[in-house]
Amino acid sequence: MRRYEIGPIKFHLDEQIESAIARGLRVKGIDVTTSTEAKLLHANDVQQLEYARGQGRVLVTYDDDFLRLDAKGVGHAGIVYVRRNRSGIGEVLQKLLNIQEAISAEAMIDHVEYR
C-alpha cells in the first residue's frame, strides 16, 4: 500500500469540475491537478480514482459513482463530493479552501466529504 505524505491536502479535479476552480486554488497556492492535465479525459472512474490515490490527491467530483466505489471499499486518498447545481464556482472554491485548512491529507485517506 502506498504511504501518503503527511501535510496539506493536494487535490485532483475530475473532468466535470470547472477549470476556474483549479485556477482559484492555484492562486491560493494549493497543489491541484485536473483530468485534462493528467491526460485522463474520458477515463473511467476507477482510473481517475487510481490516479488520484497514486498521487496522494483528494479527488473532487460531482459524480456520485465515486461514492459507490467508496462504498465497495475501493481505497482512495479522499473524495470531496460536491452536489451539482447547489453550489456555484465561488462556493465550491470556498468549500475546498475550508477543507484544505481544516483537514489533513492523512485524515482524508478513505474518507468522503460531502459539500
C-alpha positions as a Markdown table, in Angstrom:
| # | Residue | x | y | z |
|---|---|---|---|---|
| 1 | Met | 0.0 | 0.0 | 0.0 |
| 2 | Arg | 1.2 | 3.5 | -0.8 |
| 3 | Arg | 2.3 | 5.6 | 2.1 |
| 4 | Tyr | 0.8 | 9.1 | 1.9 |
| 5 | Glu | 2.7 | 12.2 | 2.7 |
| 6 | Ile | 1.6 | 14.0 | 5.8 |
| 7 | Gly | 0.8 | 17.6 | 5.1 |
| 8 | Pro | -1.7 | 19.8 | 3.3 |
| 9 | Ile | -4.2 | 18.3 | 1.0 |
| 10 | Lys | -3.5 | 18.2 | -2.7 |
| 11 | Phe | -6.5 | 18.0 | -5.0 |
| 12 | His | -7.3 | 16.3 | -8.3 |
| 13 | Leu | -10.4 | 17.6 | -10.1 |
| 14 | Asp | -12.2 | 15.2 | -12.3 |
| 15 | Glu | -13.3 | 16.3 | -15.8 |
| 16 | Gln | -16.7 | 17.6 | -14.7 |
| 17 | Ile | -15.2 | 20.2 | -12.3 |
| 18 | Glu | -14.8 | 23.7 | -13.8 |
| 19 | Ser | -11.2 | 24.8 | -14.7 |
| 20 | Ala | -11.9 | 28.1 | -12.9 |
| 21 | Ile | -11.8 | 26.1 | -9.6 |
| 22 | Ala | -8.3 | 24.8 | -10.4 |
| 23 | Arg | -7.2 | 28.4 | -11.2 |
| 24 | Gly | -8.7 | 29.7 | -8.0 |
| 25 | Leu | -7.0 | 27.0 | -5.9 |
| 26 | Arg | -3.6 | 27.7 | -7.6 |
| 27 | Val | -4.0 | 31.5 | -6.8 |
| 28 | Lys | -4.2 | 30.4 | -3.2 |
| 29 | Gly | -1.0 | 28.3 | -3.5 |
| 30 | Ile | -2.8 | 24.9 | -3.4 |
| 31 | Asp | -1.4 | 22.0 | -5.4 |
| 32 | Val | -4.1 | 20.8 | -7.8 |
| 33 | Thr | -4.2 | 18.7 | -11.0 |
| 34 | Thr | -7.1 | 18.3 | -13.4 |
| 35 | Ser | -8.2 | 15.3 | -15.6 |
| 36 | Thr | -7.2 | 17.3 | -18.7 |
| 37 | Glu | -3.7 | 17.9 | -17.4 |
| 38 | Ala | -3.3 | 14.3 | -16.3 |
| 39 | Lys | -4.5 | 13.1 | -19.7 |
| 40 | Leu | -7.4 | 11.4 | -18.1 |
| 41 | Leu | -10.3 | 12.9 | -20.1 |
| 42 | His | -12.9 | 10.2 | -20.7 |
| 43 | Ala | -11.0 | 7.8 | -18.3 |
| 44 | Asn | -13.3 | 5.6 | -16.3 |
| 45 | Asp | -14.0 | 6.3 | -12.6 |
| 46 | Val | -11.6 | 3.6 | -11.4 |
| 47 | Gln | -8.8 | 5.1 | -13.4 |
| 48 | Gln | -9.5 | 8.5 | -12.1 |
| 49 | Leu | -9.5 | 7.3 | -8.5 |
| 50 | Glu | -6.3 | 5.2 | -9.0 |
| 51 | Tyr | -4.5 | 8.2 | -10.5 |
| 52 | Ala | -5.6 | 10.4 | -7.5 |
| 53 | Arg | -4.6 | 7.8 | -5.0 |
| 54 | Gly | -1.3 | 7.1 | -6.6 |
| 55 | Gln | -0.5 | 10.9 | -6.5 |
| 56 | Gly | -1.8 | 11.2 | -2.9 |
| 57 | Arg | -4.5 | 13.6 | -4.1 |
| 58 | Val | -8.1 | 14.1 | -2.9 |
| 59 | Leu | -10.5 | 13.6 | -5.8 |
| 60 | Val | -13.1 | 16.4 | -6.2 |
| 61 | Thr | -16.2 | 15.4 | -8.2 |
| 62 | Tyr | -19.9 | 16.0 | -8.9 |
| 63 | Asp | -20.2 | 12.3 | -9.9 |
| 64 | Asp | -21.9 | 10.1 | -7.4 |
| 65 | Asp | -20.4 | 6.9 | -9.0 |
| 66 | Phe | -17.3 | 7.6 | -6.8 |
| 67 | Leu | -19.5 | 7.3 | -3.7 |
| 68 | Arg | -20.4 | 3.8 | -4.9 |
| 69 | Leu | -16.7 | 2.9 | -5.4 |
| 70 | Asp | -16.0 | 4.1 | -1.8 |
| 71 | Ala | -19.0 | 2.0 | -0.6 |
| 72 | Lys | -17.5 | -1.1 | -2.3 |
| 73 | Gly | -14.2 | -0.5 | -0.3 |
| 74 | Val | -12.1 | 0.9 | -3.2 |
| 75 | Gly | -9.2 | 2.7 | -1.4 |
| 76 | His | -8.5 | 6.3 | -2.1 |
| 77 | Ala | -6.7 | 9.4 | -0.8 |
| 78 | Gly | -10.0 | 11.1 | -0.2 |
| 79 | Ile | -13.1 | 12.2 | -2.1 |
| 80 | Val | -14.9 | 15.5 | -1.9 |
| 81 | Tyr | -18.3 | 15.1 | -3.4 |
| 82 | Val | -19.9 | 18.3 | -4.4 |
| 83 | Arg | -23.6 | 18.4 | -5.1 |
| 84 | Arg | -24.1 | 19.7 | -8.6 |
| 85 | Asn | -26.4 | 22.7 | -9.1 |
| 86 | Arg | -26.3 | 23.5 | -5.4 |
| 87 | Ser | -23.1 | 25.5 | -5.4 |
| 88 | Gly | -21.6 | 28.0 | -7.8 |
| 89 | Ile | -17.9 | 28.1 | -8.7 |
| 90 | Gly | -17.1 | 30.5 | -5.9 |
| 91 | Glu | -18.9 | 28.4 | -3.3 |
| 92 | Val | -17.1 | 25.2 | -4.4 |
| 93 | Leu | -13.8 | 27.0 | -4.3 |
| 94 | Gln | -14.5 | 28.3 | -0.8 |
| 95 | Lys | -15.6 | 24.8 | 0.4 |
| 96 | Leu | -12.3 | 23.3 | -0.9 |
| 97 | Leu | -10.3 | 26.0 | 0.8 |
| 98 | Asn | -12.1 | 25.3 | 4.0 |
| 99 | Ile | -11.4 | 21.6 | 3.7 |
| 100 | Gln | -7.7 | 22.3 | 2.9 |
| 101 | Glu | -7.4 | 24.4 | 6.0 |
| 102 | Ala | -9.3 | 22.2 | 8.4 |
| 103 | Ile | -8.4 | 18.6 | 7.4 |
| 104 | Ser | -5.1 | 17.0 | 7.0 |
| 105 | Ala | -4.2 | 14.8 | 3.9 |
| 106 | Glu | -3.7 | 11.9 | 6.3 |
| 107 | Ala | -7.2 | 12.3 | 7.8 |
| 108 | Met | -8.7 | 12.3 | 4.3 |
| 109 | Ile | -7.5 | 8.8 | 3.4 |
| 110 | Asp | -10.5 | 6.7 | 2.6 |
| 111 | His | -12.8 | 9.5 | 3.8 |
| 112 | Val | -15.6 | 11.2 | 1.9 |
| 113 | Glu | -16.5 | 14.8 | 2.5 |
| 114 | Tyr | -20.0 | 15.8 | 1.3 |
| 115 | Arg | -20.3 | 19.5 | 0.3 |
